[in-house]
Amino acid sequence: EVQLVESGGGLVQPGGSLRLSCAASGFTFSSYWMHWVRQAPGKGLEWVANIKQDGTAKYHVDSVKGRFTISRDNAKNSLYLQMNNLRAEDTAVYYCVNRDLDYWGQGTLVTVSS
Amino acid sequence: DIQMTQSPSSLSASVGDRVTITCRASQGIRNDLGWYQQKPGKAPKRLIYAASSLQSGVPSRFSGSGSGTEFTLTISSLQPEDFATYYCLQHNSRGTFGQGTKVEVK
């Protein structure tokens, strides 16, 4: 059974940091690009970042460039999103996604508030 | 960055209606586009990939068309379970979602 399980969300103050993790199972994790997608409360979907199979290429949406970094550890079948200098507008549910196979995690909520 | 303009933002329809949703890309994206359905509190589910290919298990009343900059999702006969929000996603260059279309009961 395919599973993508996100963790690491929570409440953080503006300017703070969080590291999201996504544990993958049920498919060959190292064979696929992986993505982070977020959805602010009551809003639409926003693509955040993606990373190549071997981690040698990674891309981020302009609104998070310089603050967020996507990474992966294929030995641990894990995807990460390091989020620094968080802002209120980063408040959202963050999904770990295998777009090719259309696998989505259940999402983890990040709330940025003082 | 590639921008995706999706229209309409919402529509009201009845069971049995034909529904059409459009996405326009700010530059050509070949057929690097998917259509997604999202219901409240759930992760999105892909309906169409490569602009016009039906995802396995998705009813044939859903269809996609287009290439380059203009894309369309059509639901040929709306069913009760189709009331949801729909998004396009381009993956030609990084990724961009359309703003979404909420399909509501008329």
Backbone of each chain as ProteinMPNN parsed JSONL, in Angstrom:
{"seq_chain_A": "EVQLVESGGGLVQPGGSLRLSCAASGFTFSSYWMHWVRQAPGKGLEWVANIKQDGTAKYHVDSVKGRFTISRDNAKNSLYLQMNNLRAEDTAVYYCVNRDLDYWGQGTLVTVSS", "coords_chain_A": {"N_chain_A": [[0.847, -1.193, 0.0], [0.576, 2.182, -0.865], [1.964, 4.879, 0.874], [2.177, 8.212, 2.0], [3.366, 10.081, 4.452], [3.138, 12.925, 6.189], [4.854, 15.027, 8.54], [5.719, 17.246, 11.278], [4.504, 19.711, 11.202], [2.898, 22.589, 12.765], [2.388, 25.183, 15.272], [4.007, 28.237, 14.895], [5.983, 31.136, 15.534], [6.04, 34.267, 13.716], [8.898, 34.656, 11.644], [10.121, 32.444, 12.605], [11.229, 28.95, 12.388], [10.609, 25.801, 10.771], [10.761, 22.292, 10.149], [9.529, 20.226, 7.79], [8.669, 16.817, 7.302], [8.38, 13.943, 5.206], [7.407, 10.72, 5.042], [7.818, 8.08, 2.912], [6.333, 5.165, 1.433], [5.734, 1.988, -0.154], [6.212, 2.409, -2.819], [8.804, 2.893, -5.293], [10.683, 5.084, -4.074], [13.031, 6.501, -4.793], [12.918, 6.717, -7.498], [11.409, 8.768, -8.451], [10.559, 12.211, -9.127], [9.735, 14.434, -6.518], [7.319, 16.416, -4.736], [6.253, 19.398, -2.989], [3.19, 20.746, -2.052], [0.97, 23.344, -1.165], [-1.863, 24.574, 0.753], [-3.573, 27.256, 1.711], [-5.839, 28.135, 4.385], [-9.125, 27.812, 3.274], [-8.423, 28.577, 0.729], [-6.94, 28.282, -2.613], [-4.919, 25.727, -4.274], [-1.355, 25.67, -4.076], [1.609, 25.193, -5.737], [4.724, 24.43, -4.339], [7.447, 23.457, -4.249], [9.863, 21.312, -5.902], [11.832, 18.296, -6.402], [14.44, 16.543, -7.944], [14.996, 13.048, -8.757], [17.572, 12.21, -7.775], [18.259, 14.31, -6.236], [19.749, 16.332, -7.361], [18.665, 18.432, -8.742], [16.524, 21.067, -7.982], [13.618, 23.02, -7.366], [11.884, 26.011, -6.517], [8.938, 27.852, -5.683], [8.606, 31.342, -6.388], [7.792, 32.873, -4.16], [8.808, 31.645, -1.913], [11.469, 31.337, -2.241], [14.804, 31.359, -1.123], [14.017, 31.19, 1.476], [12.745, 28.731, 1.985], [13.749, 25.302, 1.681], [13.862, 22.457, -0.241], [14.539, 18.99, 0.194], [15.888, 15.616, 0.073], [16.161, 12.215, 1.241], [17.09, 9.418, -0.013], [17.857, 6.968, 0.985], [16.438, 6.791, 3.277], [13.911, 6.948, 2.365], [12.612, 9.447, 2.375], [11.283, 12.763, 2.299], [11.867, 16.252, 2.59], [11.119, 19.545, 3.899], [12.614, 22.383, 4.611], [11.827, 25.171, 6.381], [12.355, 28.486, 6.78], [12.414, 31.745, 8.388], [9.621, 32.246, 8.614], [6.394, 33.425, 7.569], [3.182, 35.011, 8.101], [1.627, 34.529, 5.873], [2.453, 32.068, 5.041], [0.997, 30.225, 6.32], [-0.714, 27.246, 6.118], [-1.98, 24.085, 4.884], [0.331, 21.614, 4.231], [1.211, 19.514, 1.64], [2.778, 16.479, 0.766], [3.795, 15.173, -2.297], [3.671, 12.766, -4.876], [3.696, 13.429, -7.991], [3.686, 12.149, -10.465], [2.58, 9.599, -10.04], [0.335, 10.343, -8.823], [0.078, 10.381, -6.017], [-0.77, 11.499, -2.833], [-0.031, 12.9, 0.335], [-1.626, 13.097, 3.611], [-1.439, 15.592, 4.514], [-0.005, 18.287, 6.448], [-0.514, 20.691, 8.918], [0.627, 23.965, 9.0], [0.931, 26.704, 11.016], [1.436, 30.077, 11.209], [1.841, 32.403, 13.507], [1.648, 34.972, 15.968]], "CA_chain_A": [[0.0, 0.0, 0.0], [1.329, 3.428, -0.93], [1.717, 5.847, 1.927], [2.985, 9.409, 2.174], [2.956, 10.561, 5.769], [3.829, 14.159, 6.56], [4.948, 15.37, 9.958], [6.535, 18.415, 11.546], [3.738, 20.953, 11.231], [2.553, 23.113, 14.082], [2.298, 26.629, 15.448], [5.309, 28.881, 15.001], [5.902, 32.589, 15.468], [6.671, 34.874, 12.533], [10.355, 34.664, 11.697], [10.605, 31.157, 13.095], [11.577, 27.879, 11.445], [10.059, 24.449, 10.92], [11.198, 21.325, 9.136], [8.531, 19.213, 7.493], [9.17, 15.539, 6.798], [7.405, 13.08, 4.549], [7.88, 9.339, 4.961], [7.191, 7.407, 1.778], [6.414, 3.709, 1.383], [4.839, 1.357, -1.115], [6.664, 2.626, -4.19], [10.248, 3.107, -5.349], [10.813, 6.527, -3.81], [14.2, 7.085, -5.459], [12.693, 6.772, -8.947], [10.449, 9.813, -8.805], [10.527, 13.569, -8.618], [8.784, 14.625, -5.424], [6.838, 17.794, -4.676], [5.451, 19.94, -1.89], [2.083, 21.607, -2.469], [0.302, 23.844, 0.035], [-3.195, 25.148, 0.603], [-3.962, 28.119, 2.817], [-7.226, 27.882, 4.771], [-10.163, 28.373, 2.408], [-7.846, 29.072, -0.525], [-6.596, 27.292, -3.613], [-3.67, 24.975, -4.176], [-0.146, 26.348, -4.546], [2.826, 24.387, -5.852], [5.763, 25.069, -3.53], [8.809, 23.06, -4.606], [10.064, 19.925, -6.3], [13.213, 17.836, -6.355], [14.737, 15.436, -8.843], [15.185, 11.757, -8.112], [18.839, 12.098, -7.052], [18.45, 15.532, -5.465], [20.667, 17.26, -8.017], [17.909, 19.582, -9.243], [15.401, 21.417, -7.117], [13.002, 24.28, -7.764], [10.984, 26.573, -5.521], [8.118, 28.984, -6.12], [9.3, 32.591, -6.062], [7.404, 33.422, -2.853], [9.532, 30.987, -0.817], [12.899, 31.262, -2.576], [15.676, 31.959, -0.121], [13.499, 30.895, 2.819], [12.423, 27.303, 2.068], [14.623, 24.417, 0.92], [13.431, 21.064, -0.361], [15.629, 18.016, 0.137], [15.416, 14.238, 0.19], [17.119, 11.172, 1.63], [16.558, 8.203, -0.648], [18.137, 5.82, 1.856], [15.388, 6.776, 4.303], [12.617, 7.147, 1.687], [12.046, 10.624, 3.028], [11.305, 14.078, 1.676], [11.883, 17.281, 3.625], [10.995, 20.953, 3.533], [13.118, 23.272, 5.654], [11.147, 26.458, 6.232], [12.932, 29.51, 7.647], [11.853, 33.098, 8.289], [8.215, 32.032, 8.265], [5.486, 34.582, 7.552], [1.776, 34.654, 8.288], [1.077, 34.022, 4.603], [2.883, 30.675, 4.854], [0.03, 29.366, 7.007], [-1.345, 26.376, 5.125], [-1.739, 22.64, 4.93], [1.403, 21.262, 3.308], [1.097, 18.146, 1.148], [3.865, 15.783, 0.075], [3.117, 14.659, -3.495], [4.284, 12.128, -6.035], [2.775, 13.879, -9.028], [3.629, 11.169, -11.562], [1.683, 8.517, -9.664], [-0.818, 10.981, -8.183], [-0.029, 10.035, -4.601], [-0.747, 12.67, -1.958], [-0.142, 12.654, 1.756], [-2.837, 13.635, 4.238], [-1.17, 17.001, 4.784], [0.328, 18.729, 7.796], [-0.873, 22.098, 9.04], [1.588, 24.925, 9.533], [0.285, 27.96, 11.391], [2.414, 31.099, 11.578], [1.092, 33.421, 14.23], [2.199, 35.369, 17.266]], "C_chain_A": [[0.886, 1.249, 0.0], [0.948, 4.331, 0.23], [2.696, 6.996, 1.814], [2.497, 10.048, 3.461], [3.801, 11.765, 6.152], [3.839, 14.337, 8.072], [5.761, 16.652, 10.093], [5.789, 19.729, 11.555], [3.441, 21.402, 12.652], [2.456, 24.623, 14.078], [3.688, 27.21, 15.652], [5.122, 30.383, 14.875], [6.497, 33.106, 14.157], [8.172, 35.006, 12.72], [10.959, 33.34, 12.148], [10.853, 30.156, 11.986], [10.833, 26.599, 11.789], [10.681, 23.576, 9.846], [10.104, 20.286, 8.98], [9.227, 17.968, 6.961], [8.018, 14.79, 6.152], [8.028, 11.703, 4.406], [7.098, 8.62, 3.887], [7.357, 5.895, 1.877], [5.465, 3.198, 0.315], [5.165, 1.626, -2.573], [8.165, 2.917, -4.135], [10.525, 4.603, -5.295], [11.921, 7.156, -4.66], [14.019, 7.236, -6.962], [11.869, 7.969, -9.394], [10.854, 11.191, -8.303], [9.479, 13.597, -7.492], [8.494, 16.119, -5.265], [6.246, 18.116, -3.308], [4.422, 20.895, -2.489], [1.414, 22.091, -1.194], [-1.045, 24.456, -0.292], [-3.516, 25.95, 1.852], [-5.437, 27.888, 3.15], [-8.224, 28.588, 3.864], [-9.678, 28.865, 1.062], [-7.517, 27.922, -1.47], [-5.262, 26.61, -3.355], [-2.513, 25.816, -4.71], [1.008, 25.351, -4.577], [3.956, 25.126, -5.155], [7.17, 24.739, -4.026], [8.812, 21.639, -5.136], [11.543, 19.606, -6.355], [13.356, 16.583, -7.209], [15.039, 14.171, -8.051], [16.45, 11.687, -7.25], [19.177, 13.352, -6.253], [19.317, 16.575, -6.129], [19.973, 18.465, -8.624], [16.725, 19.818, -8.316], [14.919, 22.813, -7.497], [11.999, 24.712, -6.696], [10.159, 27.692, -6.139], [8.773, 30.272, -5.633], [9.012, 33.08, -4.635], [8.141, 32.774, -1.678], [11.036, 30.888, -1.088], [13.727, 32.003, -1.537], [15.223, 31.709, 1.305], [13.247, 29.404, 3.018], [13.442, 26.522, 1.233], [14.064, 23.001, 0.943], [14.652, 20.165, -0.403], [15.038, 16.622, 0.274], [16.537, 13.351, 0.663], [16.556, 9.864, 1.095], [16.812, 6.952, 0.2], [17.059, 5.668, 2.928], [13.995, 6.922, 3.699], [11.882, 8.361, 2.254], [12.274, 11.894, 2.23], [11.203, 15.113, 2.789], [11.588, 18.648, 3.025], [11.449, 21.768, 4.741], [12.545, 24.658, 5.409], [11.701, 27.444, 7.265], [12.226, 30.836, 7.432], [10.372, 33.048, 7.892], [7.38, 33.293, 8.436], [4.051, 34.092, 7.748], [1.191, 34.04, 7.025], [1.562, 32.623, 4.251], [1.944, 29.703, 5.57], [-0.765, 28.563, 5.988], [-1.218, 24.916, 5.557], [-0.711, 22.329, 3.851], [1.285, 19.772, 2.953], [2.401, 17.699, 0.498], [3.229, 15.038, -1.098], [4.086, 13.935, -4.427], [3.334, 12.424, -7.192], [2.609, 12.82, -10.138], [2.602, 10.074, -11.27], [0.409, 9.026, -8.998], [-1.03, 10.455, -6.763], [0.125, 11.312, -3.78], [-0.759, 12.202, -0.504], [-1.431, 13.248, 2.294], [-2.676, 15.125, 4.575], [-0.816, 17.266, 6.237], [0.135, 20.233, 7.86], [0.251, 22.896, 9.676], [0.851, 26.232, 9.796], [1.349, 28.934, 11.872], [1.657, 32.26, 12.219], [1.783, 33.734, 15.543], [1.148, 35.234, 18.361]], "O_chain_A": [[1.833, 1.347, 0.781], [-0.23, 4.524, 0.53], [3.885, 6.797, 1.565], [1.355, 10.499, 3.55], [5.0, 11.655, 6.403], [2.953, 13.86, 8.78], [6.411, 17.09, 9.144], [6.369, 20.765, 11.881], [3.701, 20.681, 13.615], [2.444, 25.261, 13.025], [4.454, 26.728, 16.486], [4.211, 30.848, 14.191], [7.357, 32.457, 13.562], [8.66, 35.403, 13.778], [12.173, 33.148, 12.076], [10.709, 30.465, 10.803], [10.477, 26.353, 12.942], [11.074, 24.051, 8.78], [9.788, 19.555, 9.919], [10.238, 18.051, 6.264], [6.852, 14.975, 6.499], [9.047, 11.536, 3.735], [5.87, 8.552, 3.936], [8.383, 5.402, 2.344], [4.518, 3.881, -0.073], [4.477, 1.133, -3.467], [8.722, 3.156, -3.064], [10.593, 5.285, -6.317], [11.738, 8.252, -5.191], [14.87, 7.819, -7.633], [11.655, 8.163, -10.591], [11.412, 11.336, -7.215], [8.482, 12.876, -7.527], [9.315, 16.968, -5.613], [5.803, 17.232, -2.575], [4.747, 21.739, -3.324], [1.299, 21.329, -0.233], [-1.336, 24.806, -1.435], [-3.71, 25.383, 2.928], [-6.205, 27.484, 2.277], [-8.177, 29.808, 3.703], [-10.432, 29.502, 0.325], [-7.775, 26.756, -1.173], [-4.579, 26.876, -2.366], [-2.668, 26.573, -5.668], [1.339, 24.742, -3.56], [4.127, 26.328, -5.36], [7.992, 25.638, -4.204], [7.899, 20.858, -4.868], [12.394, 20.495, -6.355], [12.507, 15.692, -7.191], [15.3, 14.213, -6.849], [16.414, 11.171, -6.133], [20.254, 13.447, -5.664], [19.602, 17.609, -5.526], [20.64, 19.434, -8.988], [16.024, 18.886, -7.924], [15.705, 23.673, -7.895], [11.354, 23.88, -6.058], [10.637, 28.4, -7.024], [9.42, 30.287, -4.586], [9.894, 33.638, -3.981], [8.104, 33.298, -0.565], [11.787, 30.403, -0.242], [13.398, 33.117, -1.13], [15.966, 31.985, 2.247], [13.504, 28.87, 4.097], [13.933, 27.01, 0.215], [13.826, 22.426, 2.005], [15.682, 20.533, -0.968], [13.85, 16.46, 0.553], [17.714, 13.678, 0.512], [15.651, 9.279, 1.688], [16.051, 5.987, 0.128], [16.8, 4.569, 3.419], [13.008, 7.011, 4.429], [10.693, 8.301, 2.568], [13.305, 12.075, 1.582], [10.54, 14.888, 3.801], [11.775, 18.883, 1.831], [10.758, 21.834, 5.758], [12.757, 25.248, 4.349], [11.534, 27.256, 8.47], [11.532, 31.034, 6.435], [9.941, 33.723, 6.957], [7.625, 34.111, 9.323], [3.755, 32.909, 7.579], [0.358, 33.137, 7.096], [1.119, 32.051, 3.254], [2.089, 28.489, 5.434], [-1.409, 29.128, 5.103], [-0.458, 24.573, 6.462], [-0.865, 22.734, 2.699], [1.262, 18.903, 3.824], [3.04, 18.459, -0.229], [2.228, 14.345, -0.916], [5.174, 14.428, -4.723], [2.307, 11.765, -7.355], [1.515, 12.635, -10.671], [1.845, 9.674, -12.155], [-0.48, 8.248, -8.653], [-2.146, 10.13, -6.36], [1.04, 12.103, -4.008], [-1.422, 11.222, -0.164], [-2.227, 13.823, 1.551], [-3.648, 15.818, 4.88], [-1.268, 16.562, 7.14], [0.566, 20.962, 6.967], [0.759, 22.55, 10.743], [0.223, 26.794, 8.898], [2.075, 28.652, 12.825], [0.932, 32.997, 11.55], [2.42, 32.873, 16.15], [1.428, 35.524, 19.524]]}, "seq_chain_B": "DIQMTQSPSSLSASVGDRVTITCRASQGIRNDLGWYQQKPGKAPKRLIYAASSLQSGVPSRFSGSGSGTEFTLTISSLQPEDFATYYCLQHNSRGTFGQGTKVEVK", "coords_chain_B": {"N_chain_B": [[7.892, 33.164, -14.592], [5.322, 30.771, -15.279], [1.988, 31.613, -15.651], [-1.289, 30.578, -14.766], [-4.507, 30.947, -15.872], [-7.616, 30.388, -14.781], [-10.984, 29.663, -15.528], [-14.61, 29.443, -15.199], [-14.485, 31.05, -11.915], [-16.35, 30.034, -10.258], [-19.312, 28.044, -10.617], [-22.757, 27.326, -11.123], [-24.683, 24.452, -11.37], [-26.784, 21.781, -12.588], [-27.631, 18.349, -11.901], [-26.841, 16.231, -14.549], [-26.2, 18.232, -16.312], [-23.975, 19.629, -18.794], [-20.675, 20.53, -18.234], [-18.113, 22.927, -18.505], [-14.782, 23.835, -18.046], [-12.103, 26.112, -18.154], [-8.607, 26.579, -18.718], [-5.998, 28.836, -19.143], [-2.721, 29.262, -20.261], [0.108, 31.358, -19.633], [2.179, 31.163, -21.331], [3.311, 28.893, -23.894], [2.82, 25.493, -23.028], [3.015, 22.982, -24.058], [1.593, 19.862, -23.747], [1.634, 19.647, -21.028], [-0.1, 19.348, -18.665], [-2.42, 18.874, -16.022], [-5.624, 17.896, -14.66], [-7.43, 18.338, -11.664], [-9.544, 17.173, -9.031], [-11.014, 18.331, -6.075], [-12.385, 17.636, -2.952], [-14.017, 18.911, 0.024], [-11.816, 18.998, 2.781], [-10.246, 16.953, 1.866], [-7.428, 15.467, 0.11], [-6.375, 16.521, -3.165], [-7.426, 14.89, -6.223], [-6.305, 13.406, -9.16], [-7.746, 13.785, -12.341], [-7.302, 13.969, -15.087], [-4.434, 13.6, -17.097], [-1.544, 14.754, -18.913], [-2.955, 16.57, -20.456], [-5.141, 15.404, -21.907], [-5.494, 12.727, -21.31], [-7.21, 10.172, -19.681], [-7.236, 9.544, -16.263], [-6.647, 6.407, -14.73], [-9.468, 4.64, -13.599], [-11.118, 6.805, -13.389], [-14.287, 8.17, -14.157], [-15.692, 8.054, -17.481], [-17.112, 10.287, -18.211], [-15.665, 12.491, -17.71], [-13.463, 14.571, -19.478], [-10.576, 15.851, -21.173], [-9.043, 18.49, -23.046], [-6.946, 20.218, -25.421], [-3.883, 22.091, -26.019], [-0.678, 23.617, -25.825], [-1.512, 26.693, -25.071], [-4.199, 26.797, -24.322], [-6.671, 25.118, -22.551], [-9.124, 22.657, -21.707], [-11.476, 21.313, -19.449], [-14.032, 19.005, -19.458], [-17.132, 17.974, -18.22], [-19.349, 15.664, -19.057], [-21.935, 14.903, -18.295], [-23.132, 15.948, -15.502], [-22.78, 14.528, -12.306], [-24.086, 13.726, -9.0], [-21.902, 13.298, -7.266], [-19.956, 14.856, -8.349], [-19.909, 17.468, -7.555], [-17.733, 19.769, -6.497], [-14.416, 21.191, -6.14], [-12.35, 22.2, -8.801], [-9.129, 22.049, -10.278], [-6.574, 23.145, -12.502], [-3.232, 22.134, -13.329], [-0.116, 23.131, -14.353], [2.904, 21.628, -15.424], [5.063, 22.138, -16.949], [7.079, 23.991, -16.551], [8.551, 24.223, -13.597], [5.906, 24.467, -11.392], [2.435, 25.311, -11.579], [-0.695, 26.054, -10.304], [-4.061, 26.533, -11.454], [-6.563, 28.967, -10.419], [-8.756, 27.694, -9.436], [-12.032, 26.191, -9.7], [-15.159, 26.257, -8.42], [-17.71, 23.993, -8.366], [-21.026, 24.147, -7.97], [-24.273, 23.288, -6.586], [-27.109, 24.001, -8.478]], "CA_chain_B": [[7.027, 32.07, -14.166], [4.119, 30.568, -16.068], [0.736, 31.878, -14.942], [-2.448, 29.834, -15.255], [-5.758, 31.66, -15.634], [-8.696, 29.404, -14.816], [-12.313, 30.273, -15.496], [-14.921, 30.496, -14.241], [-14.058, 30.754, -10.548], [-17.414, 29.195, -9.727], [-20.467, 27.877, -11.488], [-23.886, 26.579, -10.569], [-25.159, 23.52, -12.379], [-27.697, 20.733, -12.139], [-27.289, 16.982, -12.306], [-27.106, 16.003, -15.959], [-25.66, 19.317, -17.125], [-22.622, 19.586, -19.338], [-19.891, 21.572, -17.58], [-16.815, 23.174, -19.142], [-13.856, 24.69, -17.296], [-10.987, 26.463, -19.04], [-7.348, 27.122, -18.207], [-5.15, 29.469, -20.146], [-1.345, 29.442, -19.801], [0.707, 32.617, -20.083], [3.051, 30.803, -22.456], [3.048, 27.525, -24.31], [3.248, 24.432, -22.112], [2.778, 21.719, -24.77], [0.434, 19.224, -23.104], [2.093, 19.36, -19.665], [-1.175, 19.851, -17.823], [-3.35, 17.926, -15.412], [-6.83, 18.425, -14.013], [-7.627, 17.738, -10.351], [-10.795, 17.4, -8.295], [-10.816, 18.325, -4.627], [-13.566, 17.766, -2.093], [-13.635, 19.533, 1.306], [-11.084, 18.206, 3.756], [-9.55, 15.837, 1.221], [-6.377, 15.787, -0.852], [-6.847, 16.49, -4.564], [-7.364, 13.641, -6.987], [-6.127, 13.747, -10.569], [-8.725, 13.24, -13.284], [-6.749, 13.998, -16.426], [-3.022, 13.924, -17.209], [-1.103, 15.056, -20.29], [-4.013, 17.399, -21.048], [-6.325, 14.734, -22.453], [-5.519, 11.311, -20.957], [-8.052, 9.913, -18.51], [-6.602, 8.783, -15.192], [-7.264, 5.114, -14.48], [-10.506, 4.616, -12.576], [-11.947, 8.021, -13.457], [-15.395, 7.953, -15.106], [-15.478, 8.571, -18.83], [-17.803, 11.563, -18.413], [-14.632, 13.524, -17.633], [-12.536, 14.605, -20.602], [-9.737, 17.033, -21.278], [-8.566, 18.794, -24.388], [-6.111, 21.407, -25.542], [-2.432, 21.997, -26.108], [-0.088, 24.949, -25.981], [-1.925, 27.655, -24.051], [-5.631, 26.735, -24.009], [-7.038, 23.787, -22.105], [-10.51, 22.554, -21.258], [-11.997, 20.12, -18.779], [-15.466, 18.889, -19.686], [-17.914, 16.912, -17.583], [-20.416, 15.557, -20.069], [-23.235, 14.819, -17.62], [-22.75, 16.14, -14.104], [-23.366, 13.61, -11.333], [-24.079, 14.306, -7.642], [-20.578, 13.224, -6.638], [-19.022, 15.743, -9.049], [-19.888, 18.807, -6.967], [-16.396, 19.833, -5.911], [-13.587, 22.239, -6.725], [-11.472, 21.661, -9.829], [-7.918, 22.83, -10.531], [-5.576, 22.706, -13.468], [-1.84, 22.248, -12.881], [0.9, 22.999, -15.406], [4.191, 21.161, -14.914], [6.072, 22.334, -17.989], [8.149, 24.744, -15.913], [8.208, 24.144, -12.163], [4.498, 24.07, -11.308], [1.496, 26.379, -11.278], [-2.106, 25.695, -10.323], [-5.066, 27.547, -11.688], [-7.155, 29.5, -9.182], [-9.809, 26.787, -8.997], [-13.427, 26.394, -10.094], [-16.073, 25.556, -7.525], [-18.943, 23.578, -9.035], [-22.055, 24.124, -6.931], [-25.62, 22.875, -6.976], [-27.966, 25.105, -8.911]], "C_chain_B": [[5.803, 31.981, -15.076], [2.903, 30.798, -15.182], [-0.377, 31.07, -15.591], [-3.712, 30.598, -14.874], [-6.902, 30.695, -15.851], [-10.035, 30.122, -14.721], [-13.399, 29.237, -15.782], [-14.394, 30.143, -12.851], [-15.114, 29.921, -9.829], [-18.522, 29.089, -10.759], [-21.532, 27.074, -10.756], [-24.463, 25.703, -11.668], [-26.053, 22.47, -11.739], [-27.194, 19.373, -12.586], [-27.737, 16.784, -13.754], [-26.566, 17.086, -16.877], [-24.288, 18.978, -17.681], [-21.873, 20.781, -18.769], [-18.53, 21.68, -18.261], [-16.023, 24.172, -18.313], [-12.616, 24.901, -18.17], [-9.778, 26.943, -18.248], [-6.538, 27.663, -19.367], [-3.775, 29.707, -19.547], [-0.76, 30.713, -20.391], [1.75, 32.404, -21.179], [2.825, 29.332, -22.758], [3.623, 26.488, -23.351], [3.069, 23.051, -22.737], [1.503, 21.089, -24.215], [0.757, 18.854, -21.661], [1.098, 19.907, -18.641], [-2.041, 18.733, -17.284], [-4.541, 18.647, -14.826], [-7.089, 17.626, -12.735], [-8.996, 18.108, -9.793], [-10.477, 17.363, -6.811], [-12.156, 18.51, -3.919], [-13.131, 18.265, -0.723], [-12.947, 18.564, 2.25], [-10.291, 17.054, 3.184], [-8.408, 16.34, 0.351], [-6.958, 15.753, -2.265], [-6.645, 15.124, -5.195], [-7.269, 14.024, -8.458], [-7.165, 13.029, -11.426], [-8.117, 13.018, -14.662], [-5.258, 14.291, -16.322], [-2.661, 14.114, -18.669], [-2.229, 15.696, -21.091], [-5.274, 16.649, -21.453], [-6.422, 13.249, -22.118], [-6.276, 11.106, -19.651], [-7.298, 9.06, -17.499], [-7.368, 7.474, -14.99], [-8.29, 5.202, -13.351], [-11.431, 5.816, -12.584], [-13.056, 7.809, -14.494], [-15.19, 8.667, -16.438], [-16.261, 9.848, -19.121], [-16.847, 12.751, -18.28], [-13.741, 13.436, -18.872], [-11.757, 15.912, -20.602], [-9.286, 17.239, -22.705], [-7.662, 20.016, -24.332], [-4.639, 21.09, -25.616], [-1.89, 23.404, -26.282], [-0.494, 25.883, -24.856], [-3.382, 27.55, -23.62], [-6.037, 25.297, -23.709], [-8.453, 23.787, -21.547], [-10.744, 21.233, -20.554], [-13.508, 20.129, -19.0], [-16.02, 17.717, -18.877], [-19.181, 16.795, -18.416], [-21.815, 15.518, -19.457], [-22.96, 14.803, -16.121], [-23.513, 15.18, -13.193], [-23.277, 14.205, -9.929], [-22.708, 14.315, -6.993], [-19.56, 14.159, -7.289], [-19.016, 17.166, -8.492], [-18.649, 18.905, -6.083], [-15.681, 21.043, -6.499], [-12.561, 21.596, -7.659], [-10.311, 22.626, -10.086], [-7.173, 22.255, -11.72], [-4.188, 22.907, -12.856], [-0.93, 22.096, -14.085], [2.202, 22.539, -14.75], [5.257, 21.236, -15.998], [7.299, 23.032, -17.419], [7.799, 24.907, -14.439], [6.754, 23.699, -12.052], [3.632, 25.278, -11.006], [0.081, 25.824, -11.358], [-2.94, 26.862, -10.828], [-5.721, 27.934, -10.368], [-8.274, 28.624, -8.631], [-11.179, 27.191, -9.5], [-14.31, 25.577, -9.161], [-17.359, 25.273, -8.268], [-19.983, 23.336, -7.953], [-23.397, 23.693, -7.502], [-26.461, 24.095, -7.328], [-29.291, 25.074, -8.162]], "O_chain_B": [[5.313, 32.993, -15.577], [2.806, 30.24, -14.089], [-0.408, 30.898, -16.81], [-3.956, 30.862, -13.697], [-7.135, 30.236, -16.97], [-10.201, 31.062, -13.943], [-13.164, 28.272, -16.508], [-13.903, 29.033, -12.645], [-14.798, 29.186, -8.893], [-18.652, 29.928, -11.651], [-21.234, 26.254, -9.887], [-24.703, 26.175, -12.779], [-26.074, 22.297, -10.521], [-26.422, 19.267, -13.538], [-28.859, 17.125, -14.127], [-26.482, 16.887, -18.088], [-23.547, 18.164, -17.129], [-22.365, 21.909, -18.811], [-17.88, 20.676, -18.554], [-16.534, 25.224, -17.928], [-12.147, 23.979, -18.836], [-9.916, 27.628, -17.235], [-6.413, 27.037, -20.42], [-3.655, 30.279, -18.463], [-1.092, 31.098, -21.512], [2.149, 33.346, -21.864], [2.216, 28.614, -21.966], [4.771, 26.596, -22.918], [2.982, 22.055, -22.019], [0.447, 21.722, -24.216], [0.229, 17.877, -21.129], [1.414, 20.805, -17.86], [-2.355, 17.772, -17.986], [-4.488, 19.842, -14.533], [-6.984, 16.4, -12.723], [-9.528, 19.189, -10.043], [-9.761, 16.479, -6.341], [-12.939, 19.404, -4.238], [-11.979, 18.063, -0.341], [-13.429, 17.457, 2.49], [-9.722, 16.259, 3.932], [-8.41, 17.488, -0.092], [-7.923, 15.034, -2.525], [-5.815, 14.325, -4.762], [-8.039, 14.849, -8.949], [-7.423, 11.837, -11.259], [-8.383, 12.011, -15.318], [-4.856, 15.149, -15.536], [-3.395, 13.683, -19.559], [-2.42, 15.388, -22.268], [-6.371, 17.199, -21.354], [-7.336, 12.574, -22.589], [-6.017, 11.777, -18.651], [-6.785, 7.991, -17.831], [-8.596, 7.448, -15.073], [-8.019, 5.764, -12.29], [-12.426, 5.838, -11.859], [-12.789, 7.319, -15.591], [-14.592, 9.741, -16.501], [-16.085, 10.438, -20.187], [-17.169, 13.869, -18.682], [-13.318, 12.348, -19.262], [-12.22, 16.935, -20.097], [-9.163, 16.289, -23.478], [-7.619, 20.743, -23.339], [-4.203, 19.978, -25.319], [-2.567, 24.277, -26.825], [0.122, 25.866, -23.79], [-3.762, 28.17, -22.627], [-5.785, 24.384, -24.495], [-8.919, 24.781, -20.989], [-10.28, 20.181, -20.992], [-14.176, 21.134, -18.758], [-15.452, 16.626, -18.857], [-19.987, 17.724, -18.469], [-22.767, 16.041, -20.038], [-22.602, 13.772, -15.552], [-24.732, 15.04, -13.298], [-22.468, 15.102, -9.695], [-22.381, 15.239, -6.248], [-18.421, 14.246, -6.83], [-18.202, 17.987, -8.914], [-18.532, 18.222, -5.066], [-16.264, 21.819, -7.257], [-11.978, 20.563, -7.33], [-10.485, 23.845, -10.108], [-7.14, 21.042, -11.925], [-4.001, 23.747, -11.976], [-0.954, 21.07, -14.764], [2.559, 22.996, -13.664], [6.235, 20.49, -15.971], [8.43, 22.695, -17.77], [6.873, 25.636, -14.082], [6.403, 22.641, -12.575], [4.041, 26.17, -10.263], [-0.298, 25.204, -12.351], [-2.577, 28.026, -10.654], [-5.473, 27.316, -9.333], [-8.691, 28.794, -7.485], [-11.46, 28.372, -9.703], [-14.217, 24.35, -9.12], [-18.026, 26.192, -8.744], [-19.841, 22.435, -7.126], [-23.628, 23.725, -8.71], [-26.518, 25.076, -6.587], [-30.149, 25.927, -8.39]]}, "name": "protein", "num_of_chains": 2, "seq": "EVQLVESGGGLVQPGGSLRLSCAASGFTFSSYWMHWVRQAPGKGLEWVANIKQDGTAKYHVDSVKGRFTISRDNAKNSLYLQMNNLRAEDTAVYYCVNRDLDYWGQGTLVTVSSDIQMTQSPSSLSASVGDRVTITCRASQGIRNDLGWYQQKPGKAPKRLIYAASSLQSGVPSRFSGSGSGTEFTLTISSLQPEDFATYYCLQHNSRGTFGQGTKVEVK"}
